[in-house]
Amino acid sequence: MAQRTVTIVGQGYVGLPLAQAAARADWTVHGLDVTQSLVDQLNGGTSHVDDLSDADIQEMIDLGYRATTDPSVVSESDVVVICVPTPLGDGGSPDLGAVKGASRTVGDNLSAGTTVILESTTYPGTTDDVVKPILEMASGLTGGTDFQLAYSPERVDPGSKKYGIKNTPKLMGGINDASTQAAVAFYGAFVDEPVAMNGMREAETAKLLENTFRHVNIALVNEMAKFCKELNIDIWEVIRGASTKPFGFMKFTPGPGVGGHCIPIDPNYLSYEVRNQLGYPFRFVELAQEINNSMPRYVVDRVGELLNEHRKPLNGSDVLLLGVTYKADIADQRESPAMPVAELLRERGANIRFHDPMVDTWKLESGSVVREASLEDAVKEADVVVVLQAHESYDLGKLAADAKVMLDTRGTAPAPAVRL
Ligand SMILES: NC(=O)c1ccc[n+]([C@@H]2O[C@H](COP(=O)([O-])OP(=O)(O)OC[C@H]3O[C@@H](n4cnc5c(N)ncnc54)[C@H](O)[C@@H]3O)[C@@H](O)[C@H]2O)c1
């Protein structure tokens, strides 16, 4: 069989690993993006996402992968996958600008017989009510007959050594059965377990349930962390005990707040749509947001308390923040709670210093900070050290022993570190 061609629209954290998987499965891959500098960088063999190295990009190029800003590649593609951002707009409403723009680009260049798949996280109904009409209008073709259309949410776990595209089951729901099967045929080339869903809305909502589940459960332990502190109960020991139950319990741990492109944003897509269509709130999401968003302030209050115990004011103290990315062992800083923690500390007069093996210069709204040259010296010098992200390279036992006082928001540092 002749080699088949896929265009992946959006070459970011989601689109690029997908391009790699498809290239390795013998597809001819076009990586379509609107950012010329990114396209040049990729074609020059340089990666910009955590999970792919420069050698991975070079391997993709050797396999025939090319990044491009030229949308005409769509017309020669058997499959087109849209992986563009779905951020929040003004007032926290979904911003589908990139999805609409990408759909128009695809529609303008669409040939009959192509399968179009949306991977961007979005509210239920987007593929049918937003993407399909744009594709049909721009192409003059009809979805479900002239071209196939499906939704397949991304489930990437950035930085995970255990789960990648291949061994993570993947959901796909089409506009009709032929569309679902077309998506299964595409992903089946490199995903061990494609899961056919009965509908697109169900596939869209399943993704939002997964992220809302994490959001709500993190909020649950965060709220418990606060009142357990007041009750003089060790929340970390509580969680360790509960986690020994082999059924009916799943472990989540407290922290300085939620970050990344998914958890703080995606549940809003669902709550917005529930309110928009039905007029009432999705209360779990709103409560989870309130609690998780309160955590940076709670961390700052705890830092103030600890300094107070050592007869020091927050105002004028050197606070060293360790780990400012949104997740351990990855460089992605999007929505990282470290940001509001730092801004709140600065508002209270603290002198912010930081260390993160993944970040050289940390861009804060109130001004950038350069990483401490020596982690060891910085830990010894700071009035208080705050562990926000327990990167693997940190020897937290040694750092806790060297620090004047350490607040550990992740529950991984041994005593004398004080836990959140
Ligand atoms: N990052 C994750 O861990 C993750 C996990 C699951 C789902 N998602 C979802 O996947 C989608 C993509 O997220 P991401 O993290 O890859 O975003 P990203 O910002 O890393 O990459 C998106 C890319 O799309 C490009 N782009 C924007 N508009 C475009 C257009 N009209 N045409 C072509 N390219 C365009 C941008 O230049 C950028 O390179 C989002 O809906 C996100 O919620 C992300």
PDBQT file of the ligand as one rigid body, heavy atoms in Angstrom, charges set to zero:
ROOT
HETATM    1  N1  LIG A 501      -0.325  20.067  26.891  1.00  0.00    +0.000 N 
HETATM    2  C1  LIG A 501      -0.988  19.047  27.384  1.00  0.00    +0.000 C 
HETATM    3  O1  LIG A 501      -0.479  18.358  28.266  1.00  0.00    +0.000 OA
HETATM    4  C2  LIG A 501      -2.378  18.692  26.875  1.00  0.00    +0.000 A 
HETATM    5  C3  LIG A 501      -2.931  17.466  27.273  1.00  0.00    +0.000 A 
HETATM    6  C4  LIG A 501      -4.187  17.097  26.788  1.00  0.00    +0.000 A 
HETATM    7  C5  LIG A 501      -4.887  17.978  25.953  1.00  0.00    +0.000 A 
HETATM    8  N2  LIG A 501      -4.339  19.185  25.596  1.00  0.00    +0.000 N 
HETATM    9  C6  LIG A 501      -5.122  20.025  24.678  1.00  0.00    +0.000 C 
HETATM   10  O2  LIG A 501      -4.540  19.973  23.389  1.00  0.00    +0.000 OA
HETATM   11  C7  LIG A 501      -4.705  21.227  22.716  1.00  0.00    +0.000 C 
HETATM   12  C8  LIG A 501      -3.350  21.758  22.269  1.00  0.00    +0.000 C 
HETATM   13  O3  LIG A 501      -2.560  22.005  23.433  1.00  0.00    +0.000 OA
HETATM   14  P1  LIG A 501      -0.988  22.133  23.378  1.00  0.00    +0.000 P 
HETATM   15  O4  LIG A 501      -0.527  22.011  24.793  1.00  0.00    +0.000 OA
HETATM   16  O5  LIG A 501      -0.398  21.235  22.352  1.00  0.00    +0.000 OA
HETATM   17  O6  LIG A 501      -0.837  23.668  22.869  1.00  0.00    +0.000 OA
HETATM   18  P2  LIG A 501       0.509  24.407  22.418  1.00  0.00    +0.000 P 
HETATM   19  O7  LIG A 501       0.300  25.833  22.730  1.00  0.00    +0.000 OA
HETATM   20  O8  LIG A 501       1.704  23.696  22.966  1.00  0.00    +0.000 OA
HETATM   21  O9  LIG A 501       0.580  24.200  20.837  1.00  0.00    +0.000 OA
HETATM   22  C9  LIG A 501      -0.387  24.653  19.973  1.00  0.00    +0.000 C 
HETATM   23  C10 LIG A 501       0.254  25.017  18.630  1.00  0.00    +0.000 C 
HETATM   24  O10 LIG A 501      -0.795  25.371  17.748  1.00  0.00    +0.000 OA
HETATM   25  C11 LIG A 501      -0.364  26.439  16.935  1.00  0.00    +0.000 C 
HETATM   26  N3  LIG A 501      -1.545  27.100  16.404  1.00  0.00    +0.000 N 
HETATM   27  C12 LIG A 501      -2.367  27.982  16.988  1.00  0.00    +0.000 A 
HETATM   28  N4  LIG A 501      -3.362  28.342  16.156  1.00  0.00    +0.000 NA
HETATM   29  C13 LIG A 501      -3.173  27.652  15.003  1.00  0.00    +0.000 A 
HETATM   30  C14 LIG A 501      -3.853  27.587  13.763  1.00  0.00    +0.000 A 
HETATM   31  N5  LIG A 501      -4.975  28.291  13.547  1.00  0.00    +0.000 N 
HETATM   32  N6  LIG A 501      -3.350  26.795  12.800  1.00  0.00    +0.000 NA
HETATM   33  C15 LIG A 501      -2.220  26.076  13.003  1.00  0.00    +0.000 A 
HETATM   34  N7  LIG A 501      -1.536  26.092  14.167  1.00  0.00    +0.000 NA
HETATM   35  C16 LIG A 501      -2.002  26.869  15.153  1.00  0.00    +0.000 A 
HETATM   36  C17 LIG A 501       0.502  27.277  17.840  1.00  0.00    +0.000 C 
HETATM   37  O11 LIG A 501       1.410  28.073  17.110  1.00  0.00    +0.000 OA
HETATM   38  C18 LIG A 501       1.200  26.207  18.688  1.00  0.00    +0.000 C 
HETATM   39  O12 LIG A 501       2.451  25.834  18.134  1.00  0.00    +0.000 OA
HETATM   40  C19 LIG A 501      -5.443  22.118  23.699  1.00  0.00    +0.000 C 
HETATM   41  O13 LIG A 501      -6.825  22.035  23.458  1.00  0.00    +0.000 OA
HETATM   42  C20 LIG A 501      -5.130  21.486  25.045  1.00  0.00    +0.000 C 
HETATM   43  O14 LIG A 501      -6.127  21.754  26.003  1.00  0.00    +0.000 OA
HETATM   44  C21 LIG A 501      -3.087  19.555  26.031  1.00  0.00    +0.000 A 
ENDROOT
TORSDOF 0
